[in-house]
Each structure stands twice: as C-alpha cells, then as structure tokens.
C-alpha cells in the first residue's frame, strides 16, 4: 500500500488554516500584548509561594525584546535553512536519478 | 447528535472567551524550580539521554545516510519551538516540533535532539534555563515524544497516515504542557488545596492556550511528513515509517 500524498491545493489550504489559527486570537482578543506566557509565570508562582526566591539566574541577560527576537528569528532561520536544504537535495537527487535512468534506457535502446 | 455538537461548540467558545486572562505555559524558567525538584527531573531525564545518545551513535555508524534525516528532525524542532504563536487567551506559546522526530526515530533519539534545542534557548535567549533543563527536557523532549511515538505505533497500521501523524503530534504538544503544569504544581502546591488544586490552576489555564497551538503543530507536522513522502520515500521506508511496495 502506497500512501497518497497531498496535492498543491490541500497543502495550501493546510497552511492557510495554520495562519488563520494564529490570526483569530489577534482579532478576538483586543486588549492584550500577547506576551510570552512564561513571563507571567512569576506572578502565578508568587501567588502560590510568596516567599520563593529564584536561586539561579540566566547566564546571559538579553538587553531587551529586540535582541531576543533577533535570536528567535535566527533560530527559525537556521532550522528552516536545514529543512530547505534537505528537501531540495532530496528532490534534486530524485530528479537526477530519473534523468540518468531514462538516458541509460535510451542508450540501451539505440544499441539494439 | 447535531445538537450535541452545537452545544459543545458553544460551550468551548464561551470558555475561550471567558478565559482571556494571561496564561502560563512553555518552559519552566531559570531558577524557578527548587533545587530538589530540579535534581529529580534531571534524574528522570538522564537515562533517556544516555539511551538516546547510544541510539544516535549506532544509527550514524550503521546507517550514515540517515544523518541528514536526523538533522531534519532536529531542525524541525528548532524552527517550531522558535515560533511564538498568539493564542486565544491573549498570550503566546509555541509548538514543540518534537513529535516528527519521535515518529521517525523513536522517543530516545528525540530526547537528545529536543534537549539540544532547549539548551540553545536556555544559553542564548534566557528562555527556559539550565537548572530547569532536566524538567523542561522531561516535558518537551521525553514525554511529548513518548506520546507521539505511542499514538503512532498504536494506530499507523489502521488509520490514514496523515490522521495518525496529526493526532500523534497534537497530543504530544498538549502533553508537554500537561507535564509542565504537573512539574510546577508539584513544586508549588496550593496552600489550601495542595498539589491537586495547584495542578488544576496551572492546567486549566494553559489547556485553552495550548489547544489551537496543538492543532497548528499537528498540521505543520502533517505538511512536513507529506514533503518527506514526496522527496524522501527511501528514507521513510528504511526507518519503517512507510511500508509496503515503494
């Protein structure tokens, strides 16, 4: 049994769903900055354990949101680059082997 | 039947609308687990790391052609955990991307790859932390992949591949945050209601935040798996992810 793969339309529709899932909250929830949720953890923990002092702090304190978003963008870019390279490489290899197969067949045919 | 679905939908929507206070999710921050709990989670994680490292060494040695595929699994987790997506509760959280690697290589291998992602974020971005690395690895790099792998193993011969991939990775994403709340509840039990009350508190809040993200994670993994089927059939075959004639 060979599993069928999706066509272009299904692929695009799925991407649209992911985008819509991210956009709906932006429209629905107006009075929020959509801050990283773990920033608000301090508040939660402070309520449950008012006397708790974090006993270790990050080795590198980033100066602000801009630098942090730079690093997040970098992280996504590196990952996306690797994925793109992999898929491009595989696609190219597959293409090349199809081309060389047809050539070999062609040569064989001529020699007959 | 139809009525029931409508009632359910309205219920969920009301919940979502009411529950628009900021939520806690994602990783446990640096220093925010007492030393004892930090140690406990490291102790849980270490056997998985050891086993995973051995599996990776063996895989690279026996099937060097899988190195690129291994890189892909790591890269996918890298990208997805960098995507902070807004959610219905008015805060942002992110997919984990660890379900794909778990389906391809099993949970042990993913425990190592997922921890590398966590390490990068802890060292460079002050996101998560070194003292909480064990705990965050257990939630994102161990329990999530274990769930994805189990769902995959149980259903991949019976149901369409995309469906199983979707559920395996969505549930992996959800379980990651269930474990995070569990860890926080254990370390910070409610003064009155104890662990259960605290867990319910962390759990109910993040569950709603995380549902759309879990769906996104499922869809994104289905998409990458589709691309792999189109371009890397041979590798999927070798790994036993797809079977039968090529």
Interface residues (C-beta under 8 A of the other chain):
Chain A: X1 X2 X3 X5 X6 X11 X14 X15 X17 X18 X21 X22 X24 X25 X26 X28 X29 X31 X32 X34 X35 X36 X37 X38 X40 X41 X42 X44 X45 X48 X49 X52 X54 X55 X56 X57 X58 X59 X60 X61 X62 X68 X71 X72 X73 X75 X76 X78 X79 X80 X81 X82 X83 X86 X87 X89 X90 X91 X94
Chain B: X17 X20 X22 X23 X24 X25 X26 X27 X28 X29 X30 X31 X32 X34 X35 X68 X69 X71 X72 X74 X75 X76 X77 X78 X79 X80 X81 X82 X83 X84 X85 X86 X87 X88 X89 X90 X91 X92 X93 X120 X121 X122 X123 X124 X125 X126 X127 X129 X130 X131 X160 X161 X162 X184 X188 X189 X190 X191 X198 X201 X202 X206 X209 X212 X215 X216 X219 X220 X222 X223 X224 X226 X227 X229 X230 X231 X232 X242 X243 X244 X245 X246
